[in-house]
Amino acid sequence: MATGKLHVRKGDKVLVLSGKDKGKKGKVVSTLPGKNKVLVEGVNIIKKHAKPTQKVPQGGIREMEAPVHASNVMVICPSCQQPTRVSNRLIEGGKKMRGCKKCGESLDK
């Protein structure tokens, strides 16, 4: 059921729509298109028990971000600062551009 195509990209600022972190905003650290998930900075923090290694001889409990499903995040437009759906438009040369549905500005830099 993997689509391989997401509406968010690395570096986008997003708003979490559902789950325990509903309402939080963060930056997309990485995308996992095969699993249809994204890793958002400061969202969905889990505790992972780490065994002692040569690098970390202490071991212990680490806090880290876990992936969130891509359908549970919405892109925040950099120009109007509103959470928005993404529109795909064709520009000259046959290239695709992501745009804001609310203000019409480009989401790509």
N, C-alpha and C positions, 0 to 999 in steps of 0.2 A: 504493500500500500504506500510505498514511498513515492513521492511526487518528484523530488529533486529540484523543485523551484519554490522559492520563498518570497514573500512580499517585503521582507526586511533584509537588510544587509549589515555586515560588520561596520560598526561606527554609528549606526542610526540610534537616535534617542527614542525610547519606546515607553509606553504606559502599559502596566499589567492590568488586564481586564477582569481576571478571575483567579480564584485560589486564595491561599493564605496571605499572599503579598499584594492583594488587589489594591489598586490606587498608587502603587509605588512607581517611580520613574527611574530609568537607568539606561546605560549605554550598552549596546550589543557588543559583547566581547568576541563571540564567534557564533557561526551558524552550523547546524548539522542537517543539511538538506536531505540526506538519506533517511533520517529519523523524523524529519519535519519539526525539529526543535531548535531553539536558540538559547545561548548562554548570556544572561543579562547581569551586568555588574551590580552587586549588592542585593540581588533578588533570589529567592528560593535557597537560602543558606541551609546547608545540612552539616551534620557533624560526622566526620569519618575517623574511625579508629585506625591509627597508623602503627605498624610494628616498628621497633627500633631498627635502623639501618646504619651503614657506615656514615652516610651523609647526615642523618638525624639520629644520633645515638640515644636521645631521650625518648623518642617515640611519642605516644600520647594521642590526644584527641584534637584533630584539625577541623576548622570550620572552612567550608568551601561552597561555591555556587554550584547548583545542579541545573541541568537544562530545563527549560519551560517550553511547552508546546507552542508552536508559532501562531496558532489560532487564538491564543490567550494574550497576545500582545498587539498593540496598535501603535503605528509610527506617529511621532510628534513632528509636525512640520517645523523646520528651522526658521521660516519667515513669519508665520502667523502664530507659532507656539501653541497650536491646537492639535489634539489627537485627531488623526484623519485616516481615511481609507486611501489606498494608493491607486492612482489611475496610470495606465500605461498608454503612452502616446508615441506615434511615429514622428520623427523629425527628419529634416532633409538628410539625404544619404541613406535612408532606410534604417536608421538607428532607432532603438527604443529608448524612451526616457520615462522615468518615474516622476509623477506629479502629484501635488496635493489636490484632493477633491474639493476642499473648501476655498482655497485662495488661488489655485491654479499654478502656483510657483513650482519650480523643479525641486525635487528632493535630492537629486544627485548633484555633486559638487562640480 
